[in-house]
Amino acid sequence: MSVLDRFRLDDKQLFITGGSRGLGREMALACAEAGADVILVGRDEASLETTAGEIRQRGRQAVTLTADVSQLDQCEAVCQKALDEHGPIDILINNVGGRRIDIPTTEMPLEQWLNILDLNLNSTFLCTKLIGGAMVARGSGGRVINIASISGMVVNRDIGGRSYETSKAAVIHFTRATAADWAPHQVTVNAICPGGFMTEPNVKWAAENPAVISTFKDQVPAGDFGQPEDLGPLAVYLASDASRYITGASIVIDGGYTLW
């Protein structure tokens, strides 16, 4: 097998949450170009179908499942539906997440704190338990990729809502712990930790808080924010045989922001 062949995902099936937009869309398209069929999960049916159409144009199959995985009953139901109707699943990307709020800790309602933990952490746990657990039970290996954040390693300046940093830090350590448990089963579990990327929520944040975004950009050694398509090749790598011997890693992709 050639080096490039080890990056192929032929005959593999990907389940990705938040796969219709932003970073999720780019990772889904990249995996499809590498040969994977894709199960897209998200809240907006129209955007799911748009991305599914792009996957089909690449010659791969695409299934769309509408669910809000931050609602844990919906999360569990959509995972079980995917396994029952579209399994087996070889690759899981837990991509759904976000900050959504800008509230100081002293003013944070418990309900909103818990909502962000459900969005970023508990949905990752449930999908990993169900989709990843099926990989373990099947006994033929698999790949779990959790989208964490550099915010799980460092604290963002001038932004409230510390439930985001807390939940992403927990995702990183959950990745490590699960990787240790599942390594004997040839199921790798790794995290991607993006820095500043101009996704839709961040474009909106930039318009509302230009000074914060400008300061952030000035502190990136590479001189600019990342583009969503920058995540595609990394996702393919972690999903493929090329990363066979990597597990429990948290790979930073931030233009050098966390270097200083």
NORDA-V633816 format. One record per residue. N is the residue number from 1. PHI is phi as a letter, one per 40 degrees, with the letter a starting at -180 (none if undefined). NEAR is the number of other C-alpha atoms within 10 Angstrom. D_FIRST is the distance of its C-alpha to the first C-alpha in Angstrom with 2 decimals. Layout:
BEGIN
((N,PHI,NEAR,D_FIRST) (N,PHI,NEAR,D_FIRST))
END
This chain:
BEGIN
((1,none,5,0.00) (2,c,6,3.80) (3,d,9,6.67) (4,c,8,8.25) (5,c,13,6.06) (6,c,14,6.90) (7,c,20,10.35) (8,c,21,10.59) (9,b,23,13.39) (10,d,16,13.60) (11,g,10,16.05) (12,b,20,17.13) (13,b,23,20.77) (14,b,25,22.35) (15,b,28,25.98) (16,b,24,27.49) (17,c,30,31.12) (18,g,26,32.89) (19,c,29,30.18) (20,c,27,32.48) (21,b,19,33.58) (22,f,17,32.87) (23,c,24,29.94) (24,c,28,29.05) (25,d,26,28.94) (26,c,22,26.65) (27,c,26,24.16) (28,c,33,24.40) (29,c,26,23.88) (30,c,21,20.88) (31,c,31,19.17) (32,c,28,20.25) (33,c,20,18.81) (34,c,22,15.37) (35,h,21,15.98) (36,c,27,18.21) (37,c,26,21.60) (38,b,27,24.31) (39,b,24,27.53) (40,c,25,29.81) (41,b,28,32.76) (42,a,22,35.69) (43,c,16,39.44) (44,b,15,39.91) (45,c,14,39.24) (46,c,12,39.58) (47,c,16,36.98) (48,c,24,34.58) (49,c,17,35.00) (50,c,12,34.56) (51,c,22,31.17) (52,d,25,30.21) (53,c,16,31.16) (54,c,16,28.90) (55,c,24,25.93) (56,c,16,26.92) (57,c,12,27.18) (58,c,15,23.46) (59,g,14,22.96) (60,b,21,22.50) (61,c,17,25.04) (62,b,22,27.36) (63,b,18,30.03) (64,b,20,32.81) (65,b,19,34.82) (66,c,17,37.91) (67,a,22,38.85) (68,b,20,40.08) (69,c,28,38.05) (70,c,20,40.58) (71,c,14,42.86) (72,c,17,41.53) (73,c,13,42.79) (74,c,15,40.92) (75,c,22,37.78) (76,c,18,37.88) (77,c,13,38.74) (78,c,19,35.94) (79,c,22,33.30) (80,c,16,34.78) (81,c,13,35.01) (82,c,20,31.34) (83,c,16,30.39) (84,c,10,32.97) (85,b,8,32.42) (86,b,14,28.86) (87,c,16,26.84) (88,c,16,24.53) (89,b,22,23.45) (90,b,23,20.15) (91,b,28,20.90) (92,b,24,24.37) (93,b,28,25.61) (94,c,26,29.21) (95,b,23,30.31) (96,d,24,34.01) (97,i,24,36.43) (98,i,17,39.11) (99,c,19,42.30) (100,g,14,44.69) (101,b,16,47.79) (102,b,14,49.58) (103,b,16,52.09) (104,c,14,53.25) (105,d,13,52.90) (106,c,6,56.69) (107,b,9,56.85) (108,c,16,53.72) (109,c,11,54.62) (110,d,9,52.90) (111,d,9,51.85) (112,c,15,49.95) (113,d,19,48.33) (114,c,14,47.11) (115,d,16,45.93) (116,c,23,43.52) (117,c,23,42.25) (118,c,20,41.65) (119,c,22,39.79) (120,c,29,37.52) (121,b,27,37.34) (122,c,22,38.51) (123,c,26,36.45) (124,c,28,33.34) (125,d,18,34.52) (126,c,20,35.22) (127,c,25,31.96) (128,c,24,30.06) (129,d,16,32.32) (130,c,16,31.96) (131,c,24,28.52) (132,c,26,26.81) (133,c,15,29.03) (134,c,18,27.82) (135,c,25,24.21) (136,c,19,25.61) (137,c,10,27.66) (138,c,13,24.89) (139,g,12,22.94) (140,b,11,19.37) (141,g,20,18.91) (142,i,27,19.27) (143,b,25,19.85) (144,b,28,23.34) (145,b,26,24.09) (146,b,27,27.77) (147,c,26,29.28) (148,c,33,31.84) (149,a,28,33.57) (150,c,24,34.76) (151,c,19,38.06) (152,c,19,37.01) (153,b,16,37.10) (154,b,11,39.98) (155,c,13,43.02) (156,c,16,43.49) (157,c,10,46.65) (158,g,11,49.50) (159,b,14,47.91) (160,c,17,49.30) (161,g,20,47.62) (162,c,20,46.22) (163,c,23,44.87) (164,c,27,41.82) (165,d,22,41.12) (166,c,19,41.90) (167,c,26,39.62) (168,c,26,36.63) (169,c,20,37.19) (170,c,18,37.23) (171,c,24,33.93) (172,c,25,32.34) (173,c,16,33.78) (174,c,21,33.06) (175,d,27,29.39) (176,c,18,29.60) (177,c,13,31.59) (178,c,21,29.45) (179,d,22,26.27) (180,c,15,28.02) (181,c,12,29.10) (182,b,20,25.86) (183,d,17,23.35) (184,c,12,23.96) (185,c,16,22.95) (186,g,18,19.50) (187,b,26,21.06) (188,c,29,20.77) (189,b,31,23.76) (190,b,28,23.97) (191,b,27,26.51) (192,b,23,26.61) (193,b,20,29.97) (194,c,22,30.97) (195,c,21,33.97) (196,c,21,36.05) (197,b,21,34.62) (198,c,17,36.90) (199,c,15,36.42) (200,d,12,39.42) (201,c,13,41.12) (202,c,15,40.83) (203,c,14,42.19) (204,c,12,45.11) (205,c,15,45.53) (206,c,15,45.59) (207,c,10,48.35) (208,c,11,50.39) (209,b,14,49.78) (210,c,13,49.17) (211,c,12,50.33) (212,c,15,47.90) (213,c,19,44.92) (214,c,12,46.11) (215,c,11,46.40) (216,d,17,42.91) (217,c,17,41.46) (218,c,13,43.49) (219,c,16,41.94) (220,c,20,38.32) (221,d,15,37.38) (222,c,13,35.05) (223,g,12,38.18) (224,a,17,37.21) (225,c,19,35.84) (226,c,19,32.27) (227,b,14,31.43) (228,d,19,29.95) (229,c,17,26.91) (230,c,15,26.00) (231,c,19,24.95) (232,d,19,22.42) (233,c,16,19.47) (234,c,17,20.30) (235,c,21,20.48) (236,c,25,17.06) (237,d,18,15.67) (238,c,24,17.72) (239,c,30,16.91) (240,b,22,13.12) (241,c,18,10.71) (242,c,16,10.90) (243,b,16,14.42) (244,d,17,13.97) (245,b,9,16.45) (246,b,14,18.93) (247,a,24,21.88) (248,g,21,25.53) (249,c,17,25.02) (250,b,23,27.30) (251,c,17,25.82) (252,c,18,28.63) (253,b,20,28.36) (254,a,21,31.91) (255,g,19,32.28) (256,g,14,33.63) (257,d,21,36.50) (258,c,16,36.34) (259,c,9,36.36) (260,a,7,40.13))
END
